[in-house]
């Protein structure tokens, strides 16, 4: 398949296909605008595509259920999680986000999984793109930055509780409130450097599949001598996906995580000089050579426990696994 991008914005009913005309260098892209895809780590490749958009005509097809196998995980995530909890206690980190990869082996019905995510997650940015014969799919609830003329806003999304078997969510604790407060305060501080009229909405709950997050909207008006790229470079990676202090947390991640996050916790979306809508790449998967890699993670703060953090990533993975199960039998599941 040629390079291909399709997406559905939050709370919209139609799917858009971004028709790629060319891949551009950054300087040309910033002048023309288009669709961009950025990794977590600046050392990995960014994609800048120039093109136009059209509504994607989707034909729902019946596919035959097939089996795929969940590959038994090694100890990497468990070991890194244990190190993170210890680092919060001993090394002065306020928060660090630890990522986890869950792998499945077998042919994936990628378009059907994408369309099922679209139908289930109305408040998420849901996408499918194919770049260099690698397929990426995601349903992210987290807005990194939205810009209209000089008005910008960012989501402060942190703290997670899970839904129980009876459909009720666990109650919030001081751990989640503390984690969310750290993220909000950092975003507001960055906004005050580049914006006037900075404000934060009231805190509320945001439900994303079988998990619930604490959410606030941070907004401001860009100062005359500032532009979106200035604030974007400082805003990403946010404390919600890296930790605090951010530079120290990124160093910890690069030293201790044994698997490359690639485009998980990077960002993607539309950009132009007048408007932009970019999302943090959460709840996502990569499909290559009949291996599906699901990316999830969680923020470790004071009070985090191994059991609760492991279970949180299981619940987050269900966003993608539940749609995969609709078209596949997942065999040999290991925890």
N, C-alpha and C positions, 0 to 999 in steps of 0.2 A: 504494500500500500504506500502511496506517496504521502508526504507530510500532510497532516490533516488536523484541524482543530475544530471542536464543537463544544458549546457550553450553554448553560441555562443559568441566568442570573437569579438571585434570591427573589422569591415572590413574583416571578414572572412565569407565564404559561408556555412560552414558545422557546424552542431551541435554535440557537444561532450557529451557523457555520462561518468560521473566519476563512475566507478564501485567500490562501497565501500566494502573493505575487512574487515575492523574493525574500530571502534572508538578508538582513542589513547589518552593517556595523553600527555601533552605538551612536556615533555622531549623526549619521544619516537618519537613524530611527528617531532620535530626539527631535529632529526637524519635521519628519513626516508623520510620526505616530504609527500605532498598530498594536500588535499583541506581543507581549514579552513574557518570558519564562526565566526565572532566576533561581539558582540553587541556594542552599543554606550557606555553603562555603564559597567565598569569592574566588577561590582557586579553580572551581569547576566552571564549566562552560555556561554562559548565558545565551539565550536565543532571542533575537529581535526580528520579528516578522512584519513586513509591510503588506497590506492587502485591503480587501473590502469584505463586507458582511452580507449574508443573505440568510433567510430563514431556512432551516434544514427540514426537508421533507422526509419524514420518518415512516417507513413501512414496518408495521409490527409483524414479525414472522414467528411462527412456532418452531422452536428448536428442540431437538432431541436431548433429553437429559443425559449427561455423561458423568463419569467419575473422575475426580481429581484427588490427589493424596496430600494430606498435610504432612510436611516434613518435620521430623522430630527436631526440636531446637537444641542447640548446644547450651553451654552455661554462660555465654557471653553477656546476655542481658542481666541475668541474675547476679553475676559477678560485678558488673558495672553499677547496678542498682545498690548493691551492698557498699561499694566504694563511695557512692554519692551520699548515702545516708550518713556514713562516717565523716565525709568532708564537711557536711553541714554542721556537725557537732564540733569538729576539730580545726577546720581550716578557714573559718571566717566567711564562707559563702553563705549568703542569705537564701539563695535558691539556685538550683541547677536542674535543667530538664534532661532527662535520660530517654533516649529513643530505643525502640525495639522493632525488630523485623520478624515477621511471621511468613513462612514460605509454603506455597502449594505447588505441586507438580502435575502437569496435564494441560490440555488445550482449554483455554478460557473463552467463553462466549462474551467477548468484551463489549460489543455494542449493546447486547441485551442487559448486561450488568449496568452499563451506563444509563440506559433508559429506565431501569428499575430504580436506580438512585434518584433520577429526576422525579419519578412519581412519588417517592417516599419522603424526600427531603426538600420541602418547599422553601425553607429559610436558609438554604445553603447555596453556594456557588458550586455547581456540578459541572464537571468537564470531562472530556475525553480528547486526548491528542496523541498523534502518532508522529514521532520524530525519529528518523533514521531506523525505521523498522522496529522501534521500541514503543509500546503502548503505555500510556499513563492515564489513570482514571482517578477522580477524587470527588469528594463532597465536603467542602470546607465551610464551616460556619463563621470563620474569622476574617473580617475586613481589615486589611493592613492600612489602606488609605483610599479615600474617595475625594476627588477634587472637581469642583465646578467653578470655573473662573478663579477667583482668589479664595473661595471657601473650601476648607478641607476638614475631614473628620477621620478618626481612627477608632476601632473597637478595642476596648480593654476587656479581654476575655481570659479568665483564669479561674482556677478552682473548679473541681469536678466532683460530683456525687453520682452514684449509679442508681439505676432503676431495679427494684427487686422483683421477684417472681409474681407478686400480687399487683404489680404496676405502680407501686409507690416509690418515690425517690427517698434516699437516705437524707436525714436532716443536715443542714449546713453546720459546720463546726468552726471554731476559731482558726483552725489550720487553713481552711478554704478562704475565709475572710482575710486572713493575713496575706496569703499568697496573692489574692486579687488586689489588695491595697498596694502591694509592692509594685505590681505591674502598672496600675493606674497612676501612681505618683511619678513613675519614671516617664511615662508617655506625656503627662502634663508638663513635666520639667523640660522635655525636648520641645514641645509645642511652644512654650513661653520664649524659647530662644528665637523661633522663626515666625511666630504669629502674634497678632493682637487679638483681643477679645476671646481669650481661651476660656472654655467652659466644659464642665463634665455633667452629663445627665445623671439622673438618679440611678442607683444600682438596681438591677433587676435580674431575673432568671432567664436563661436562654436554653431551651431544650434542643438537643441534637441527638436524635435517635434514642438510645437507651441511657444516655448520660445527660447531665444538666450542668451548666456553667454559670458563673457570675459574670455579669456584663454591664459595662458602661460605655457610652459614646462620648469621645473627646473631640471637641471641635474648635476651630479658630479661623482667623483671617490672615493669610500670608502677608508678611511685611513686604513693602515695595522692593527692597533689595534682596529678597529671598525667593527661591524657586522650589518646585516640588522635589527635584533631585537632591537638593541640599538636605531637606528633612528626611527624605527616603533613605539616604545613605546612613543617617544617624539612627533612624527609627528601626531599621532591620539589621540584625536580628533583634526582635523585641524581647523583653524579659519573659514573656509568655512562652517563648520557644527556645530560649537560651538559659536565662537565669539572671541573678544579681550578685555582686556587681557584674554587669554584662560582659565586659572584656575578660574579667577573671573567669566567668562561667564558660565563655567560648574557649578559652585556653584549656580549661578542665575537660570540656567535651572533646576537643581535638586530641588531647593526650589520652583520654580514658575510653572513649567509644571506639570499638574495634571495627565497626562497619560504617562505611561512608553513608551519610544521610542522602546524598545526591540532591534531588529536588524536594524531598520532604523537609518541611519547615522553611523552604524558600518561598517565593511568591510568584504570582502569575496574574495576568489580566490585561486590560486595555489601557493604553496611554496615548494622550495627545497633549499639546501645549495648553489647551483650554480645559480638557476634561481627563480624568483618570479614574480607574476603578480596579484596584489591585488587591488580591486576597492572599493570605498566608496559606501555604499548601499543606493542609492537614487532612487526616482521614483519606489517605491516598494509597495507590498501588502502582507498581510497575510490572508489566508483562513482557517477558523476553525469552525466546527459545523454550516456550512451554513451562516457564517458571514464573509464578506470580509472587511478588514480594509485597506484603502489606506493611505499611509503616505507621507506627503509633508511638506515643510517648507520654510522659507525665512529669510534672514539676515536683521536685523534692525540696521541701522546706522543713523547718524545725517541727517535729511532731509526725513526720512521715514514717510509715512502717513498711517493711518489705511486703507484707501480705496485702495491705491496702493498695499499694502502688501497682503491684503485679495484677491485681484484680481490676484496677482501673484501666490498664491497657487492654485487658481481655474485653471489657465492655466497649471501649473505643473501637476495637477491631471489628465488633459486631456490625458497625455501620456498613462495612464492606462485606463481611462474611455472610450476613443475612441476605444480601442481594446475590452473592455468588451461589448460596444454597438453593436459590429459586430455580437455578438452571443446572446445578451440579450436585452430585452426591459427594460429600467430602469424607474420604475414608481415612482411617488410622489417625484420628485427631489426637494430638498429644498436648499436654499443658506444660 
